[in-house]
Amino acid sequence: MTLDTVTINTLATPTGYNWRPWQLEDIPNLFALLLAAGEADDRQIRDTAADMETQFVDPWSDPTTCSLAAFTPEGQAVATARTYMNPNQSTEARCYFDVEVHPAHRGQGLEDFVLEWAEAQGRERLSAAPARLPRRLMHGVQDTLAEHIARLERHGFSPIRYFYRMRRDLSQLIPDRPLPEGLSLRRFAPEMGRPLLDAFNESFRDHWNFEPVSAEEWEMFFIKRSSFRPDISFLVMDGGDITGFSFNTVSPAENSRNKINEGWVGELGTRRGWRKRGVASALLCESMRAFKADGLDYATLGVDTQNPSGALGLYERLGFEAVKRFIMFAKDVVS
């Protein structure tokens, strides 16, 4: 689908701006837009401009057709939308989208327009999904953004899932959680990249809306992420097999912007055969000790409040507290 199909034939495009798909050279400008929106909305922007460049040609989102940005006549990026959809759907076709408007340009119709564009573009993408699959548009939002939430609801989106960002003060005592007998702990090493991907996909396959990560996506979004810290990421081994993992990140730029010195437990998982044996708690405590030794003050993570593995309860028992809440909104699309 071309840009003209969505913006001209079906929607009334706000005037006074230059509209076009993202280009690689726009990344610093677009990143500045994200930072301005994040500051205005009290939201953390975890990626960097370098990450956006690495992830520009996303397997789920061709920027030439799946993105849109508005620029002032002076060239400042002030609004953006982009859709993302797994090219290999299996049980449900889901198209996610992101939208942002610069706080200085809100209230002029841009917010509704980028949402409408993202929905129209998402519907077009979903129309190509296999007919047997249910189809759904999805968008996540921080629960403090009342105007954005009201806009989503006016456009027919409904909340379907809730998530917490949780944080733990590392000055508090970190308990000792030894591994079960026969298991060992090791730090991540490059040769473990592919085995870790396999363990990751197995560990999360029964989680809500999980879609297996390809080798290309693993490299782009995990291994090459600027904040990935292999030196403080851990694997639990049963002989030569990975039974659990803690994939951890630290972003000095984000910490400086938000005036908080924290590390993220980005992905914490245990393969099915080793669950309920203390592997996750051992990994989490080891990660917290490594964060503290690295000079960090807090450990932070995200959790699905309805996680079937009982992760929320584990985090609460280990001293994590919810600091932000997020809502996943969705709209079913009938072909």
N, C-alpha and C positions, 0 to 999 in steps of 0.2 A: 504494500500500500504506500502511495506517495504522500508527501506532506500536503499537497494541494487537495487530495481526496478528502482528508479529514478537516482541514482548516477552512477551505473555501466552499466546498460543496455541502457540508453539513453544519458548520458552526460559524458564528459571527465573530471574526477575529478582532480583538481590541486594536484600535489604531494608535499610531504614534510610536510604534515599536517595529523593529526588524525581526521577523520570525524565520527561523531555519533550524535544521537538525544540528546536533552537536558536531563539532570538529575538534580534532585532537589539540589544535592550538588554542581552543577555548578553555582548556582545563583550568589554568590559573584563575581566569575570570569567573568560571562556574564555581570553583572552590571558594572564592571570595564571597559569592552569593550564599553558599551553604553556611559559611562561617557567620555571616551577618544574620541569617535566619536562625541559626542555632543560638547565637547570643541573645537575640530578641525573645526567643521562645524557651530559654533555659534548657536547651538540648545539647548533648555532647555530640560532636562530629568526630568519629573515631578514625576515619581514614585520613590520608594526606593527599595532597595534589599528586604526589608520585604514585600513590596507590591508584588514583583515578586514571592516570596515564597507563599503568600496567594493565588495568582492568577495562580499558576503553573499548576494545573489541571483545565484548562479552559474548560467550556462546549462547546466552539466553536473550541477547538484546543487540541487534544490529543498529549501531548509532545512526546510520543513514536513513532508516525508516522508523525506528522505535524511540527516537528522542526528538525533543523540540525545545528550543530556547528563545526567549525574547531579549532583544538588546535595545538599549536606548540609541538615539542617533549618534551619541558620543561613543558608543561601543560597550557600555556597561551591561553585563548580564543581570537581568532583573526577575526572570521567571524561567522555570524549567519543568519539564515532564519527561519521564522515560518509563517504558514498559519492559517487563522481564517475564519470559515463559520458557520452561524447560522444553527443549526440542524433542525429548524422549518421554512423553507422558505415558503412564501405565494404567492408573486407576481413576484419575481425575485430571482434567485440563485446568490448570490454574495460571492465571496471568496476574502478576503483581505489578504495581506501579508506584513510582515516587513522584511527588510534585512539591515544588518550592516557589515562593514568591518573596522577593526582597522586602523587608519591613517598610522601607521608604516608599514602596509602590503598591502596598496593599490598599484595599478599599476602592479600587478602580476597575474591578471586573476581571482582573487577571486570575484571581483564585478560582473562580468558577470556570473560567475558560480552560486553564491547564487541566483541571479535573475532568471537564467534559472531553477535552482532547484525549486524555489518557484513557478514559472509558471507551471512546469511539475506537481508538487505536487498539485497545485491548480486545474489544469485541471482534474487530477484524481478524486479529491473530487467533482468537478462540474459534472463529468460524472454520479455520483450517484443521482443527483437531479432529481425530476420529469420531464419527457420529455416535459410537457406543459410549463415549465418555461424558460424564457430567462436566459442566463448564462453570468456572467461577472467577470473578474479578476480586482481587484482594489488595488491601492497603493497611499498613500498620501506622499507628499514631500514638504519641504520648498523651496520656489521659488529661493533662492540664490544658490542652489546646482546645478550649471549648468552642471557639468559632469554627475551627476546622472540623471538629466532630459534628457540629450542627450542620455544616455544609454537606458532609458525607451522608448524613441521615436524610437531608432534603433530596439528595440524589439517589436515595433508595438503598444505601448501604446499611448493614446492621452489624453490631458487635458479635463476634463468635468465639473469641478466645482472649485470655488475659495473661500478661507476662509481667514479671518483676525484674527490675535491676536491684541487686542486693550488694551490700558492702559490709566489710568486716574490718574493724580496727585491729591492726597488727600489734599494737601495744598490749592488747589483752593476751593472756596466756594461750598459747597454741598447744592443744593436747597432743599427746603421743598416741598415734593410731598405727600400730605395727601391721605389716602385711601378714596374711595367712601363711602358714608354714608351706614351704615349697615354692613360693613366689619371690621374685626379686625385683628391685627397682633399678632403672637406668635412665640416664638423660637421653634426650633425642639425639640422634646422629643422622647425617644425610642418607646413609644407606637404609635407614628405617622408614624413609618417606613413603614408599609404596606399601609395605606391610601396614603402616599406620593408616593409610587411606582405606585399605581393606577392613581393618579393625573399626575404623570410624563408620563406614557404611553398615557394617553388621551391627554395631552398637546402637545406632540410631534408627534402624529400619522400622522399628515398631513405635516410633515417636510420631506425634501428630504432624501430618503434612510433610513428613520427611521425603526428600527426593534424593536418590543416590548421587553422589558427587563423582564426576568423571576425573580421569587423570589430568586432563587439561585444566579443569576448574580447580582441582586440588593445588596444582602448581600456581595458578594465577591468584587465587583468593586466600590461600593458606600459606604455602611455603614462601612465596615471594612477597607476602604482605610486609610492609616496612616495619611494623611493630612486632612481628613474630620473634620470640626469644627462645631459640632452641636450647640455649644454655640453662634455662630454668623451666623447660618443658620436660615432662617425665612419662616414662612407659613402665608398666608393670608386666613382667615377663613370667611365663610358665615354660621353662626351657627356652625354646626358640620362638614361642608364640606370644604375641601381645594380647594380654587379657584386659588391660585398661590403660587409659592415657589421660594426661592433662596437658592440653595444647595452650600455652600461655603467651600473652602479649604485653608489651609495655610501650606506650606512646609518649615520649618526652614532650612532643609538641602539644598533644592533647592535655597532658598534665599541666603544662605551663599556662595554656589558655584557661583551664578550669580551676587553676590554683589548688590542685590536689595531687598528691604524690601516690598514685595507685598502679597496681598491676591487675591485669584481667586474666581470669581463668576462662579463656575463650571457648574451649571445648573440653568437657569432662565426661568421659564415657567408659562403660564397662561392657564387655561382650557378654552375651546372655548366659553362657555356662558358668560364669564366675560372679554373677550378681548375688547380692545379699550375703557377701562374705567379708565386707569391710574394705574392698579394693578402692572404691571411690573416696571414702573418708580418709584412707591412708594417702591417696594421691593429693587430695585437697589440703591436708595438713602439711605434706611435704612441699607443696606449692607455696603455701603461706610462709613457711620457714624460709624458702628460697627468696621470696619477695622481700621479706624482712632483712635477710642478709644482703640483699641488693640495695638496701637503703630506702625501700618503699614503705609507706605508712599504712596503706589500705590494700585489701584484696577485693576485687569487684567481679561480679558474674551476672549473667542473665538466666532466668528460669521460666519455663512454662508452668503456670500455677497448677495445671492439671497433669503434669508430667506423670506417666504411668509408673515410673521407677521409684517414685517417692522422693525425688531430688529436693523438692521444697523443704520437706521435713528434715532432711539431712543437713541442708544449709542452715536452717534455723537452729538445729541442735549444736552446730559448730560456731554459732555466734554471728551469722550473717543476718542483716536486717534490710528490709525493703526500703529503698530510697526513691524509687520512681516506679510508675506503673504504665504499661503500654497495652493498647487494645488492637487486636486484629479485626478489621472490618471486612465484610465480604458482600458480594451481590451475585446471586446465581444468574447465569445467562442461559436463556432458553433459545435454542436455534429455531 
